[in-house]
């Protein structure tokens, strides 16, 4: 590999000052032996990643170190044959200035790291370090985790999608449970949902009101009410009706807006309530003979323009008899 010609005469003093730092000397020695990530260098040098990153930036700016991108992570290496004549001459002198005991320790930790890299996937995470989250998003996106966690549902369950619209929730549930009963009061929504999910034979669409469900008592194991309750004058009545349809031990998941002040929604979209608070959920639970097991606000999407959301989980006692 051809060596780059020397740069301007003043480069010698600048490079001498650069490699006069003992940490940078150690970094260069390691990187001429092996391509390493920031996390791996930090492990070998026994220094914080922020410190290692600062030294790497100085070496990169001086074209002493080369970076290769692997996804969003960076791997670093020194190619002695690609150093210009000034840097190569200086390095021939400077590399001898590394403390012998320190160099021995660095080489021992490098050898251990390379052994781990061959046999243990943890070395990968050492290389990418704090960049793993960005790399994972680049490779797999962000939606897979939520979809995968739906697999925690019992595949023998019958789940109701109450206020289903055209079947967004039903579509996600269908591959994971025995049966989905999708209920909406609007015939056009039901028709659109049936056409959209025609391939899912386990999704049953039923026309009906949420305060008088077309579902038998004890017919469902769980129910979902996704952005529905703010449209109802008395949300507690819908919760009570859902409780009637549950098997003992069943549960209802409600996702809706937290309390907000956007009165325009009431005028333009028919919202009956400007969101809810946890105290509302506790009142619904008492009215429906359910327990409010969990209430938590959800992290907003970066591009979301609406109010914040909450998820509330209501449960029915396992010993409670099914109402007729």
PLY file of the C-alpha trace (Angstrom):
ply
format ascii 1.0
element vertex 324
property float x
property float y
property float z
element edge 323
property int vertex1
property int vertex2
end_header
0.00 0.00 0.00
1.49 3.34 -1.06
2.52 5.75 1.68
1.12 9.27 1.48
3.73 11.98 0.84
4.75 14.21 3.71
2.67 17.27 4.44
3.95 20.80 5.18
7.09 21.10 7.39
5.10 22.44 10.35
3.22 19.15 10.55
6.09 17.58 12.54
5.56 19.80 15.58
1.80 19.36 15.46
2.03 15.58 15.26
4.70 15.49 17.96
2.37 17.35 20.29
-0.50 15.02 19.35
1.32 11.80 20.16
2.99 13.31 23.19
-0.10 12.33 25.15
0.42 8.90 26.78
-3.20 7.82 26.23
-3.05 8.59 22.52
0.18 6.64 22.25
-1.57 3.64 23.76
-4.55 4.09 21.42
-2.33 4.15 18.34
-0.41 1.05 19.46
-3.65 -0.87 19.90
-5.20 0.28 16.64
-2.20 -0.67 14.56
-2.69 -4.21 15.89
-6.48 -4.53 15.60
-9.59 -2.69 14.39
-11.53 -1.76 17.53
-14.66 0.05 18.60
-14.90 2.79 21.20
-16.29 0.40 23.80
-13.51 -2.10 23.22
-10.82 0.56 23.49
-12.37 1.83 26.72
-12.34 -1.71 28.11
-8.67 -2.26 27.24
-7.49 1.18 28.38
-9.73 1.06 31.46
-10.97 4.56 30.72
-14.45 6.10 30.23
-15.81 5.94 26.69
-16.10 9.74 26.63
-12.36 10.06 27.27
-11.52 7.54 24.55
-13.86 9.27 22.10
-12.14 12.60 22.73
-8.71 11.16 21.94
-10.03 9.36 18.87
-11.46 12.60 17.50
-8.06 14.30 17.79
-6.40 11.41 15.98
-9.09 11.36 13.28
-8.75 15.09 12.70
-5.01 14.57 12.20
-5.70 11.70 9.73
-3.74 9.35 11.98
-6.69 7.04 12.60
-9.18 5.72 10.04
-12.84 5.01 10.81
-15.01 2.37 9.16
-18.76 2.50 9.69
-20.60 -0.67 10.62
-24.25 0.32 10.64
-24.29 3.39 12.87
-21.29 2.19 14.87
-17.69 3.09 14.11
-14.63 0.83 14.06
-11.18 2.41 14.18
-7.81 1.33 12.86
-4.32 2.69 12.22
-2.76 1.61 8.92
0.98 2.34 9.30
1.52 1.96 5.56
-0.96 4.78 4.93
0.64 7.31 7.27
2.48 10.11 5.52
6.26 10.16 5.75
6.31 12.68 8.60
3.84 10.73 10.72
5.55 7.41 9.96
8.94 8.76 11.00
7.53 10.29 14.16
5.66 7.12 15.06
8.82 5.04 14.70
10.27 7.16 17.49
7.15 7.71 19.62
6.00 4.10 19.82
9.11 3.30 21.85
8.07 5.83 24.48
5.06 3.84 25.69
5.57 2.60 29.23
6.62 -1.03 28.96
4.49 -2.24 31.86
1.46 -0.35 30.55
2.00 -1.75 27.06
2.16 -5.28 28.43
-1.11 -4.79 30.31
-2.81 -3.30 27.25
-1.69 -6.22 25.08
-2.94 -8.74 27.63
-6.37 -7.09 27.76
-6.43 -6.90 23.94
-5.69 -10.63 23.72
-8.49 -11.38 26.19
-10.89 -9.19 24.27
-10.08 -10.88 20.96
-10.62 -14.27 22.56
-14.00 -13.13 23.82
-14.86 -11.73 20.39
-14.39 -15.13 18.85
-16.51 -16.95 21.37
-18.93 -14.49 22.93
-21.51 -12.20 21.36
-20.97 -9.74 24.19
-17.91 -8.52 22.30
-20.22 -7.17 19.60
-21.98 -4.98 22.12
-18.61 -3.90 23.45
-17.69 -2.69 19.96
-20.85 -0.72 19.33
-21.20 0.45 22.95
-23.70 3.27 23.38
-24.50 3.24 19.65
-26.46 -0.03 19.89
-29.89 1.59 20.14
-29.37 3.59 16.96
-28.01 0.51 15.18
-30.99 -1.58 16.28
-33.42 1.06 14.99
-31.59 1.16 11.67
-31.72 -2.61 11.29
-35.17 -3.41 12.65
-37.21 -0.22 13.09
-39.17 0.54 16.25
-42.52 -1.24 15.92
-41.33 -4.83 16.31
-41.05 -4.78 20.11
-44.69 -3.81 20.71
-45.89 -6.33 18.14
-43.74 -9.09 19.59
-44.97 -8.43 23.15
-48.53 -9.07 22.00
-47.45 -12.71 21.90
-47.81 -12.68 25.69
-51.56 -12.99 25.07
-53.02 -16.42 25.69
-53.64 -18.00 22.26
-56.79 -19.66 23.61
-58.45 -16.33 24.42
-61.41 -14.65 22.80
-60.75 -10.91 22.81
-63.22 -8.13 22.02
-62.21 -4.99 20.11
-64.88 -2.59 21.38
-65.41 0.47 19.20
-63.36 -1.30 16.54
-63.72 1.18 13.68
-62.30 -0.52 10.60
-60.38 -3.08 12.68
-56.89 -1.75 13.45
-56.71 -3.49 16.84
-58.54 -6.59 15.60
-55.98 -6.97 12.83
-53.11 -7.03 15.34
-54.91 -9.43 17.65
-56.16 -11.91 15.04
-52.90 -13.87 14.50
-52.35 -14.23 18.24
-55.64 -15.35 19.80
-58.36 -17.88 19.10
-61.10 -15.38 18.25
-61.63 -11.63 17.99
-65.09 -10.10 18.34
-65.06 -6.62 16.80
-67.96 -4.36 17.77
-68.92 -0.94 16.44
-72.16 1.03 16.24
-71.51 2.35 12.72
-72.59 0.04 9.85
-70.09 1.63 7.45
-67.22 0.90 9.85
-68.34 -2.71 10.22
-68.62 -3.18 6.45
-65.18 -1.66 5.86
-63.67 -3.81 8.59
-65.18 -7.01 7.20
-63.71 -6.29 3.76
-60.35 -5.28 5.16
-59.96 -8.35 7.37
-61.72 -10.90 5.18
-58.63 -13.11 5.23
-58.79 -13.39 9.04
-61.44 -16.05 9.55
-61.28 -15.75 13.35
-62.45 -12.10 13.39
-66.20 -11.72 13.91
-67.69 -8.27 13.27
-70.88 -7.40 15.16
-72.97 -4.24 14.93
-73.93 -2.84 18.33
-73.64 -0.20 21.05
-70.94 -0.40 23.69
-73.50 0.08 26.44
-75.48 -2.90 25.10
-72.94 -5.26 23.61
-73.92 -8.02 21.17
-71.80 -10.39 23.29
-73.03 -13.03 25.70
-72.12 -12.90 29.38
-68.77 -14.61 29.91
-68.08 -14.92 26.16
-64.77 -13.02 26.15
-61.54 -13.34 28.10
-60.39 -9.78 27.48
-61.50 -6.54 25.83
-59.76 -3.55 24.32
-61.23 -0.03 24.15
-58.85 2.02 22.04
-59.60 5.77 21.90
-63.31 5.17 22.39
-64.46 6.28 25.83
-64.11 10.01 25.22
-66.97 9.67 22.68
-69.39 8.24 25.27
-71.52 10.36 27.64
-71.10 7.78 30.43
-67.86 5.76 30.00
-68.60 3.85 33.20
-71.61 2.22 31.52
-69.40 0.85 28.74
-66.97 -0.53 31.34
-69.83 -2.16 33.21
-71.11 -3.79 30.03
-67.64 -5.03 29.13
-67.34 -6.51 32.64
-70.58 -8.39 32.09
-69.16 -9.99 28.95
-65.91 -11.07 30.65
-65.13 -14.48 32.02
-64.11 -14.49 35.72
-60.51 -13.27 35.88
-60.91 -11.40 32.59
-59.46 -7.99 31.87
-60.19 -4.79 29.98
-57.50 -2.56 28.47
-58.47 1.08 27.93
-56.27 3.46 25.94
-57.43 7.06 25.75
-56.38 10.69 26.16
-55.24 12.20 29.42
-56.99 15.34 30.62
-56.43 18.25 28.17
-57.83 21.66 27.25
-58.46 21.29 23.51
-62.10 22.31 23.45
-62.03 22.34 19.65
-62.25 18.55 19.76
-65.68 18.74 21.37
-66.94 21.09 18.64
-65.37 19.41 15.61
-65.08 15.72 16.47
-67.93 15.13 18.88
-65.77 14.41 21.93
-67.89 14.14 25.07
-64.88 14.42 27.40
-61.60 16.34 27.24
-59.58 13.36 28.36
-59.50 11.57 31.70
-57.56 11.28 34.95
-56.72 8.26 37.09
-59.49 9.26 39.50
-61.96 8.78 36.62
-60.64 5.26 36.10
-61.12 4.42 39.77
-64.70 5.65 39.61
-65.37 3.54 36.51
-63.92 0.49 38.25
-66.22 0.90 41.24
-69.29 1.29 38.98
-68.36 -1.78 36.91
-67.28 -4.00 39.84
-63.79 -4.17 38.38
-60.37 -3.48 39.87
-58.09 -0.84 38.38
-54.88 -2.86 38.26
-52.71 -0.32 36.44
-52.86 3.22 35.10
-49.89 4.67 33.28
-49.26 7.50 30.86
-47.68 6.50 27.57
-44.58 8.01 26.01
-45.67 10.32 23.16
-44.36 9.75 19.66
-41.93 12.42 18.52
-44.24 13.51 15.69
-47.54 13.21 17.62
-49.72 16.33 17.61
-52.55 15.17 19.87
-52.83 15.11 23.67
-50.98 12.56 25.74
-52.37 9.06 26.14
-52.79 6.65 29.02
-53.26 2.89 29.28
-55.48 1.52 32.05
-55.87 -2.15 32.86
-59.06 -3.29 34.62
-59.50 -6.81 35.96
-62.45 -8.88 37.05
-62.21 -11.05 40.12
-61.61 -14.71 39.33
-64.25 -15.66 41.87
-66.90 -13.27 40.56
-69.93 -15.01 39.06
-70.85 -14.24 35.47
-73.92 -12.03 35.28
-76.81 -13.30 33.18
0 1
1 2
2 3
3 4
4 5
5 6
6 7
7 8
8 9
9 10
10 11
11 12
12 13
13 14
14 15
15 16
16 17
17 18
18 19
19 20
20 21
21 22
22 23
23 24
24 25
25 26
26 27
27 28
28 29
29 30
30 31
31 32
32 33
33 34
34 35
35 36
36 37
37 38
38 39
39 40
40 41
41 42
42 43
43 44
44 45
45 46
46 47
47 48
48 49
49 50
50 51
51 52
52 53
53 54
54 55
55 56
56 57
57 58
58 59
59 60
60 61
61 62
62 63
63 64
64 65
65 66
66 67
67 68
68 69
69 70
70 71
71 72
72 73
73 74
74 75
75 76
76 77
77 78
78 79
79 80
80 81
81 82
82 83
83 84
84 85
85 86
86 87
87 88
88 89
89 90
90 91
91 92
92 93
93 94
94 95
95 96
96 97
97 98
98 99
99 100
100 101
101 102
102 103
103 104
104 105
105 106
106 107
107 108
108 109
109 110
110 111
111 112
112 113
113 114
114 115
115 116
116 117
117 118
118 119
119 120
120 121
121 122
122 123
123 124
124 125
125 126
126 127
127 128
128 129
129 130
130 131
131 132
132 133
133 134
134 135
135 136
136 137
137 138
138 139
139 140
140 141
141 142
142 143
143 144
144 145
145 146
146 147
147 148
148 149
149 150
150 151
151 152
152 153
153 154
154 155
155 156
156 157
157 158
158 159
159 160
160 161
161 162
162 163
163 164
164 165
165 166
166 167
167 168
168 169
169 170
170 171
171 172
172 173
173 174
174 175
175 176
176 177
177 178
178 179
179 180
180 181
181 182
182 183
183 184
184 185
185 186
186 187
187 188
188 189
189 190
190 191
191 192
192 193
193 194
194 195
195 196
196 197
197 198
198 199
199 200
200 201
201 202
202 203
203 204
204 205
205 206
206 207
207 208
208 209
209 210
210 211
211 212
212 213
213 214
214 215
215 216
216 217
217 218
218 219
219 220
220 221
221 222
222 223
223 224
224 225
225 226
226 227
227 228
228 229
229 230
230 231
231 232
232 233
233 234
234 235
235 236
236 237
237 238
238 239
239 240
240 241
241 242
242 243
243 244
244 245
245 246
246 247
247 248
248 249
249 250
250 251
251 252
252 253
253 254
254 255
255 256
256 257
257 258
258 259
259 260
260 261
261 262
262 263
263 264
264 265
265 266
266 267
267 268
268 269
269 270
270 271
271 272
272 273
273 274
274 275
275 276
276 277
277 278
278 279
279 280
280 281
281 282
282 283
283 284
284 285
285 286
286 287
287 288
288 289
289 290
290 291
291 292
292 293
293 294
294 295
295 296
296 297
297 298
298 299
299 300
300 301
301 302
302 303
303 304
304 305
305 306
306 307
307 308
308 309
309 310
310 311
311 312
312 313
313 314
314 315
315 316
316 317
317 318
318 319
319 320
320 321
321 322
322 323
